[in-house]
């Protein structure tokens, strides 16, 4: 157990990245990233050079990742890396499923996603293979040796997330 004299040393870092793509200004025209430009649709000539935040900040992000991984610490990121340079660093990543498109955008890098806190109504919600709420497959409770168990049988096309509720006590 860490004490005031010997504080715990962190073994890793979780990076909650803000998405620049959703910002009001997806492009920066005062800096050139080396490859982005506006193209005239008639002449197919470059109108002006521009920069994207993922490319402009790539070197800074890469140095940060290398520093953390160089200390043999784990870096877990929220969202897939936006450049091949960072994807090659092999960091665990997941997404939040507030929008189902987040899962689609992550699929090539990582299949991990958190629960959908926007559409789940209770821990007892059941959804069918088309994503519609259904009451067809209730969890059967089984009593054995004075203990209650849930018997979960999951048909093909369904998945389950089991949430253990805190025990309730009566005075």
N, C-alpha and C positions, 0 to 999 in steps of 0.2 A: 504494500500500500504506500503510495507516495506521501511524503510529509513536507512541511515547510522547508526543512533542511535539504531534502532531496526531491525536488519536484519531478513529476512524471515527464518523460521525454516523449514528444509526439512521434508516433510511428507512421503517420500519414497525414494527408490533407484532402479535404473535400472542396472542390472548386465549383461554386455556384456561379456560372457564367451568365452575364446578361447578353441577350441576343441583339446584336447590332442590326441585324436584318430587319427587325421590326421597328427600328427607330424612324423618326420623321425624315431623316436624311440618310438613306442607305449608301450613298456615294459621297466621297469627299473630293472636291474639285481642286483643292489647294495642294494636294499631294498625289503623286503618281505611284502606283504599286508595281509598275513594270509590265503590266499586261492588260489593264482595263481601259476601255475607251468608249465614247459614244460614236456610233457609225451613222453616217448620213444614208438613209434608206434609198435615196435616188442615185447618188453617185458612188456609194459604197466606200467613201473616203472617211478618214477619221475627222470628226468634228472637234473633239476635245479629249484630252487625257483625263483620267480620274483614278481614284483609289478606293478599294474596299477595305473595311476595318479588319477582316480576318487576314488579308494579305499584308496590310501595312503593319499589323501587330504580330505577325508570325515570328519574327526573330526574337522579340521580347518574350513571347509565350514559350518558344522553344528553349531559350536560356533558363526560364523559370522551371520548366519541366525537367530539363537536364540537371539543374541544381537539386531539385527535390529527389529525383530518382538517383542521383549521384550519392545522396545520403542514405540510400537503400530504404527510403520511405515510400509508401504507397500514395499515389495521387489518383483520386477518384473524381471524375468530371461529370457534370450534368450536361448531357447533350454530346453528340458526336463531334470529334475534331473537324474543323472546317477546311483544313488543308492536309494534303498527303504527307507533308513534312511532319506534322503533329500526329497523324494517324499511325505512322511508322514507329512511334515511341511506345505503342502497346500499353495504353492506360485503360483500366476498367472504367466503363461509362454506363450511364443509364439515363432515362428520360422520365419526365413527369407526364402522366397521361391526361392532363387537363383537356387536351385536344387529341383525338385519335390520330391525327396527322403527325403528331410528335413520334408515335411508334413507327409509322411508315418511314419517317425521315431518319430514324436511328437504325433501321433493320440491317443495313449492310455493315455497320460497325459493331453493333451489340444488340442482342435481343432483349436486354433487361429494361423493364419499365416499372414505375411505381403504380400503385392503385389509382384509379380514376376517382378523385375526391369530388368531382363536379356532378357526376351522374349517379354514383352509388348513394342510395338513400339510407340503408341500414346494413348491418353486417349479414342480414338474412336474405338479401336480394339474390335472386337467381335469374340468370339470363340464358336464353336459348341460343342455338348456333347462329341465329341471325341478329343477335344483339338486343332482342326484345325481352323486357322483364316478363318472367313467367313464374307460376306457382306449381308447376308440374312435378318437380323433383324435390320434395321436402326431405330434410335430413331426419332419418329414423333414429330415435333415442333408444338405447339398449341399457338395461340394468344388469350388472354382473357384480356379485359379491358386495353389494351395497354401494357401488359406484355407478355413475351414469356416463355412458360413452355415446358418441355420435357415430353412426354407421353411415359412411359416405360412399355411395356407389355412383361413379361418374360415367355416364354414357358417352360414346364417341361424339366429338364435336363440342363438348362442354369442358369447362375447366372450373376449378374451385380454389378459393382462397379461404383458409380456415383462420378465424380470429378468435383467440381465447379471451373470454371476458373475465374480468376480475371476479373472484368469488364473493358472493353476498352473504352477510351474516345477519342473523336475527337475534335481538336481545332476549 
